[in-house]
């Protein structure tokens, strides 16, 4: 009976008993969850998007392969459990300066242009996240133009 109650409470609270490496108030998890959210919002996560997410997080946070994979896994779970984006943007707004918050928006643009198509849900999500992070419309659009131009350049 007691085990059934514990199991029921764990389901309600989202505590699956799994030890997570990144705490809910870790800015790396909040960033990764927002980045995962923006690539999943169009209903399809392309392998190129997933790989670019991995590369961005590994480079930004200096993580090894295993830690990066864990961060992405935990970010995907956090995104699925979240009822809104405020949970993540609140952490970032408290812990990051303006330049670092703009960098998150830049990474979001990088990811959405990875598949060559900007979906209206992606554009809207970045707009909402930028607003919640206190990133100005001017900065958001500047970052969008810069990333779009970079994506349009031939590799080499």
Secondary structure, DSSP 8 states (H G I E B T S, - for coil): -HHHHHHHHHHHHT--S---SS-TT-HHHHHHHHHHHHHHTTS---HHHHHHHHHHHHHHHT--HHHHHHHHHHHHHHHHH-SSSHHHHHHHHHHS-HHHHHHHHHHHHHHHTTTS---HHHHHHHHHHHHHHT--HHHHHHHHHHHHHHHHS---
